[in-house]
Amino acid sequence: MSLSKKTCRFGIRRQMAVVLLAVFTAGAFILYGGIHTSLWQNQEDQLIRELQGLQENTLIYIRQLLMLNHANNDEESYRQIAGDIAQELKLLGNKSLNLLDTSGRYLDGSGPFQEEKTGDDLLQALNGNASFTQTYPEPDRMLVFFSMPVVIEERTLGIIRYQVDASQLYVQISQTEALVYQTGASIFVLTFLFLAFFISRLLTPVQRLTKISHQVVRDLSKEQIDMQLLAQLADSGRRDEVGELSRNFSVMLEMIGSQFENMQADKEQIIKLLGSRQEFYNNMTHELKTPLTTIQGYAQLMEADQGADKNLTRQGIQQILQESTRMHQMVLQLLEMSDKAIYMEKQLVDLSQTAISVAQALEIKAKRYEIQIRTHFPEQLLVWGVEDRLRQVLINLVDNAIKYGDSHTVIRIDGTRRQNDAWLAVRNHGKGLSAQEQKKIFEPFYRVDKAYSREQGSAGLGLSICRKIMEEHDGFIGVKSKPGAQTVFYIRLKSAEIT
């Protein structure tokens, strides 16, 4: 069993936290917008009411002054008594004001105003509309420039422009707004913390159940169940839906565990039987293949020669005797033990001499396909190992090089020492291996396309057995190749330290 999906890290607790945060953030923005708009709209309404009262009082006083001075209701009379009007309006508490004619020219008053920015209130007044402009010369100060046309009996006599200090109103509104924000923020934070605590307390049993279920899933993937976790799951102490879910889940896992144990026992028995039989068959057929090939090759050569070449006959008899003896030993070992690495004692092995011996043994087969085998060992490669097992690796690599190599090419076997390791490589020229084939070449039963091989019937176990032998010797086997280029199989073993 394997886990096909990763554990989700964005759980319910975090989802609820994100939702709460989003809701409270949206509420805060809405509240801020509502309060800000409402407060400053109230300020503007109050300011408008005050300015409307100022406008009405101003017009009343101007009418009275015109009547007292027996002046006409025209622009010329307004110019003549502009000083009196300014003086009278100043006495009413409006110290900052200017009287202008209908063209906007200054007549009398407090002098031209020094504004932070030019508003359009004067322009609106010249067009016959009362208007005001707000400026903020300092952080806690607000000045209002109010311009009004002086209209009496539907005649525009001039313009009056006031400078009103509304800083008190501005500060009052600002302080009120800050207080509301602080109060609202405190309420929001307390409410958020309360809801977060409540939700966390509500979800804690669910989170605990999730952790236990994850552990159970991991146990199932390892084909085992921890009964202590089942006890923890059943002892939730809750009497609600979560507790009922825990108890039902515990009962379900107990039933699965019972069935799992029965299935595991059956599975192990079947695997044991099949594994023993298959391993015996695979090892026996592959281990016997190479010596039989050597014996067959020399036998055919000696039969064709009919004893004419005494050296060939002597060498053939020696090789046949040697390989048949080794084959007999292998058969006995296969019948007596399941894993040779446990029982075979490692000895000092000259890997270079073993490789030369393998090259000589397979030279006849190579010549059959017009391939030469050359060895190059500038120094001894002494390692600790089982010579027969290491010989088996080299035979397999050279035999594969012959089967998959091109005719009229050379197979090179060379070795060297690098620091504390002995390296040996078998090189041949053939079709080569793709990157995908190099990843699978050491897997059991994997075979390269049969069309590339000179021989049929391979079970695809040779290289997997080679890797197993190298693992027995704490070594490594690898391959480097490209399609249509040289292929190099190499092994690495720890060099023997001779004292």
Long-range contacts (C-beta under 8 A, 24 or more apart in sequence): 1-220, 1-221, 1-223, 2-221, 3-217, 3-218, 3-221, 7-214, 11-207, 11-210, 12-203, 12-206, 12-207, 13-199, 13-200, 13-203, 13-207, 16-199, 16-203, 17-196, 17-199, 20-192, 20-195, 20-196, 20-199, 21-192, 24-188, 24-191, 24-192, 27-188, 28-184, 28-185, 28-188, 31-184, 32-181, 35-177, 35-180, 35-181, 35-184, 36-177, 39-173, 39-176, 39-177, 39-180, 40-173, 42-173, 43-169, 43-170, 43-173, 46-169, 47-132, 47-144, 47-166, 47-169, 50-164, 51-130, 51-132, 51-144, 51-146, 51-164, 54-94, 54-146, 54-162, 54-164, 55-130, 55-146, 55-148, 57-92, 58-89, 58-148, 58-150, 58-160, 59-150, 59-151, 59-152, 61-85, 61-88, 61-89, 61-92, 62-150, 62-152, 62-157, 63-152, 66-152, 73-152, 73-153, 73-155, 73-157, 74-155, 74-157, 75-101, 75-102, 75-155, 75-156, 75-157, 75-158, 77-157, 78-150, 78-157, 78-158, 79-107, 79-158, 82-107, 82-108, 82-158, 83-108, 89-160, 94-162, 96-162, 96-163, 96-164, 96-165, 97-160, 97-161, 97-162, 97-163, 98-160, 98-161, 99-158, 99-159, 99-160, 100-158, 100-159, 100-160, 100-161, 101-158, 101-159, 102-126, 102-156, 102-157, 102-158, 102-159, 104-159, 107-158, 109-161, 110-163, 113-145, 113-161, 113-163, 115-143, 115-145, 116-143, 119-145, 121-145, 121-146, 121-147, 121-161, 122-147, 122-159, 122-161, 125-149, 125-159, 125-161, 126-159, 128-156, 134-166, 136-170, 140-167, 140-170, 140-171, 140-174, 141-165, 141-167, 141-170, 142-166, 142-167, 142-169, 142-170, 143-167, 205-236, 205-238, 205-242, 205-243, 205-246, 206-242, 208-236, 209-233, 209-236, 209-242, 209-245, 209-246, 209-249, 213-249, 216-253, 220-256, 220-260, 223-260, 223-264, 225-253, 225-256, 225-257, 225-260, 227-257, 230-254, 230-257, 276-338, 279-338, 280-334, 280-338, 282-459, 282-461, 282-465, 283-334, 283-465, 284-331, 284-334, 285-459, 286-459, 286-461, 286-462, 286-465, 287-330, 287-334, 287-392, 288-327, 288-330, 288-331, 290-392, 290-395, 290-396, 290-399, 291-323, 291-324, 291-326, 291-327, 291-330, 292-327, 293-365, 293-399, 294-319, 294-320, 294-323, 294-361, 294-362, 294-365, 295-319, 295-320, 295-323, 295-324, 295-327, 297-364, 297-365, 297-368, 298-364, 301-364, 319-361, 323-361, 326-388, 329-388, 330-388, 340-386, 340-389, 341-386, 341-389, 341-472, 344-386, 344-388, 344-389, 345-386, 346-384, 346-385, 346-386, 346-473, 347-384, 347-385, 347-386, 347-387, 348-382, 348-383, 348-384, 348-496, 348-498, 349-382, 349-383, 349-384, 349-385, 349-386, 349-387, 349-390, 350-380, 350-381, 350-382, 351-381, 351-382, 351-383, 351-390, 351-415, 351-422, 351-424, 351-493, 352-377, 352-379, 352-380, 352-381, 352-415, 352-424, 353-380, 354-387, 354-390, 354-391, 354-394, 355-394, 355-413, 355-415, 355-424, 356-413, 357-391, 358-391, 358-394, 358-395, 358-398, 358-413, 359-398, 359-413, 361-395, 362-395, 362-398, 362-399, 362-402, 365-399, 365-402, 366-402, 366-411, 369-402, 369-405, 369-407, 369-454, 370-407, 370-408, 371-402, 371-405, 371-407, 371-408, 371-409, 371-410, 371-411, 372-409, 372-410, 372-411, 373-398, 373-410, 373-411, 373-413, 374-410, 374-411, 374-412, 374-413, 375-412, 375-413, 375-414, 376-412, 376-413, 376-414, 376-415, 377-414, 377-415, 378-416, 379-416, 379-417, 381-415, 381-416, 381-417, 381-422, 381-424, 381-495, 382-422, 382-495, 382-496, 382-498, 383-422, 383-473, 383-493, 383-494, 383-495, 383-496, 384-473, 384-494, 384-496, 385-473, 385-493, 386-472, 386-473, 389-469, 389-472, 389-473, 390-469, 390-473, 392-465, 392-466, 392-469, 393-466, 393-469, 393-470, 393-477, 393-491, 394-424, 394-426, 396-462, 396-463, 396-465, 396-466, 397-426, 397-466, 397-489, 397-491, 398-426, 399-462, 400-462, 400-463, 400-489, 401-426, 401-427, 401-428, 401-430, 401-487, 401-489, 402-428, 402-454, 403-453, 403-454, 403-455, 404-428, 404-430, 404-431, 404-448, 404-452, 404-453, 404-454, 404-487, 405-429, 405-430, 406-430, 417-495, 420-494, 420-495, 421-492, 421-493, 421-494, 421-495, 422-492, 422-493, 422-494, 422-495, 423-490, 423-491, 423-492, 424-490, 424-491, 425-488, 425-489, 425-490, 425-491, 426-488, 426-489, 426-490, 427-486, 427-487, 427-488, 428-486, 428-487, 429-485, 429-486, 429-487, 430-487, 431-483, 431-484, 432-481, 432-482, 432-483, 432-484, 432-485, 432-486, 432-487, 433-479, 433-481, 433-482, 433-483, 433-487, 434-483, 438-479, 438-480, 438-481, 441-479, 442-466, 442-467, 442-477
